[in-house]
Amino acid sequence: MVAVTYIWTNEYGGMTTERIIYDTIITELMHIPYYMTDKLQIVPHDMFADPFNDAGDVIATCDIYLVDSMGTYTICIDKRREFDEYVRYNSNPDTYISQEYSCEKSIFVQMRKICSKIGIDIYCTPTVYNIYTHTQRFYASIWVCRYVLYTLAGNAIVKLNGIWLIKDVDDNISSSFEDVRLNLNVSFI
């Protein structure tokens, strides 16, 4: 048996999750079943080991499709493709994603360890964390990091203050804040 935690963007741009237990072993993305809810088809796009649950459990970041009256999914309504297109034209090998949050400092210490455990390299300061990963996994990594953050925070207050695409690590060290950060429209996420 394995539990899959599906993560997708809801109609308000926030995170929705659903954990379902299957009587099988899942080792590849293509083995994760699609999930249907409220006229939406939830289609896994990427997967990570679930750091909060038993070995073998997974987190699946998903695309969302509207389902017509015949049960056929038609229109993709999430923002991943739009975000991926933006990243493709505005990044280079040194690009990374930076997110700023208001929350307890101790949460970031735990977050860095947990994200490292599942293969997401992040650097945290007391309010900001940077995600270093292949640009093709930026979108999935953003949502999995948020899932980790909100899970660790529990009932504590967590607030997203901004998200940026940082184009060059060296420029970020030597240039002003405004010159190197492309503020991403939060509607992407």
LINBEL-V453070 format. One line per field, one symbol per residue. phi: phi as a letter, one per 30 degrees, with the letter a starting at -180 (. if undefined). psi: psi as a letter, one per 30 degrees, with the letter a starting at -180 (. if undefined). burial: # if it has 24 or more other C-alpha atoms within 12 Angstrom, else .. A space follows every 50 residues. Layout:
phi->???
psi->???
burial->???
//
This chain:
phi->.bcccdbbdddciccbbbcbcccacccbedddddbcahiccccecabbdd dcbdejdbccdbcbbdcdddicdbcdcdcddddedddecbbbdcdbcbbc bcadedddddedddddecjcdbcccdbbbcccadedcedddeddddeded dddhcddbbdclbbccdaeddddccdeddcccddddddc
psi->kkkkjkklkafggakklkkkkkilkjfleffkklkkkhgkkjjkelllkj ffalkfllkjkllkkkkaffgkkdkkglgeeeeeeeeefglafgklkkkk ljakefeeeeeeeeeeeggjjlkkaffkkkkjlkffgeeeeeeeeeeeee eefbglkkkkflkkjjfkeeeeeflleeefkjjkkffe.
burial->.#########....####.......#.....####....########### ##...###########..........####..##..#..##...###### ####..##########.#.#####..######################## ###....#...#######...#.......####....##
//
